[in-house]
């Protein structure tokens, strides 16, 4: 039997992220876009025409369920509203589809555990869509840390922000309990990138937030305690100039990733300094982390290998998010574990 060369993808929704994700599927060497669905009449076809690069033979449905029942679809990308992620991931799994779920995978650890059990039962692969992790600049950062050039890592600062535009105001319509606000939209990146540097379990978290009347946070800052005096400082906001960076400080120096959300043509820059006086700036080749994410997840399915981001990783990230939200709401340190 001939081995399948391309994973056939369907997209559940006409979300704005399709501007980046749909071309990534189209351009990926081992992926094929075969279906798009939306609950808004005509939106699937409109999105395909806008971002699909003149793709032919792509089914456009005015429902999400139709994508799941399409026998030509092997895997789905789930970019619906945050509070719907778990529901539609589970529906897709029950139809035997592999799932790449836009972050956050779910709003509770219990929901991710349910997704994990369903994925095992139906023998499908599921991954949370933190596209930035597939950019080579982060592997380079980890390589530099592993070389010992900055000594033992003691702290991480992750900062993500942009001024809220009208097109994204829907992120503030729901309270944090229903997936609204800065935490679930961009804060999850700050926590995830901090955990990239500190892979050990977190011990506690403390946070403060500014809220709007809906109960959504527009700005949150906090500290994650990873033990032994190792702390991750996170800061994110819809009310500040654009930032998407992290900085790592060790006992002998520091490293900074200047732009985490890389556009395909951007030139990544990593800075390094040491107590010994070394100062350098590395410029890496441009890369499309959305395409790399699609290609790697497609390869995982086609070759039956484990995704880069496990469901244990998703649970660990969700646990810290929920604890940070609790800390901000109650004004106290929240211990984990």
C-alpha positions, 0 to 999 in steps of 0.5 A: 500500500502506498504511504500517504504523502499529505495530510488532508486538513479541514478548518473549523471556522472563519476566524481572523487567524486564517490569514496566517494559518490557511496559507501555511496549510496551502504552502506546507509540503506535506499538507493539503487543504480540503475543507473549510466550515463556518456557521456564518453563511458564506463565510467559509467560501469568503475566507478561502477566496481571501487567504486560500491562494486560488485553491481548487477542490476545497469544500466550503460548508456553512456549518462546522459539523459538515467538516467533521463528517467529511470523509476526505478530512484527516485532521482539523484546525480549531480556531473557534472562540476560546470557550468552545475549543474543548467542545469542538476538539472533542467533537472532532476526536469523536469523528476520528480526526486529528486535532490542532487546537488554537491556544488555549486548548481549554479553560480548565485542566479537567477539560484537557484531561477529557480531551486526552482520554478521548484522543487515546480512545480514538487513537488520534493526535492532538496538539495545542497551537502555540505556533511560535515554538516551531520557529528555529530562534527558540531552539537557538536560545535553548542551545545557548542556555545549554552551552553554559554561556550565561551560567545557571538561569535564575529569572525570565521576563516575558512581555506581550502587549499591543493596543487593542484595535476594533477588530479584536474588541470581541476579546473583551466581550466575555469575562475571564471565566468564559475565555475573554480578556488578555490572559487567554489571548496573549497571556498564555504566550507569556506563561508558555514561553517562560515555561520553555525556559523553566521546564520544571513544575511551578510551585506558586503564582501571584498576579494582579489585573485590570478589568473592564466591566465584562470581567475581562482583564485588559492587563495582567502582571505576575510572578511564577515561582519555580523554586530555589529562587527561580522566578518568571515575571510575566506582563501582558496588556491590550493597553500598551505598545506592541511587545512580544519578547522574553529575556533570560538572566543567568548567573553569568549573563543574559539572553533576549529574544526580541520578537517572538511573533515573527512574520514570515519575512522578519529577520529574528534577532537574539542578543547575548551578554555576559559578565565577562564583557561579551556582547553579541547579536545574532540574526537568524534566517527568516522562517514561517512558524505557522508553516513549520507548525503545520508541517511538523504536526502533519509529519507526526500524524503521517509518521505516527510520531509524538507532537512537539507539544504534549497534552501534559504541556497543555495541562501545565500551562492551563494550571498556571493560567487558572492559578494566576487568574485566581490570584488576581481575583482574590489578591493572594498567592496561589500555590500549585501542586 
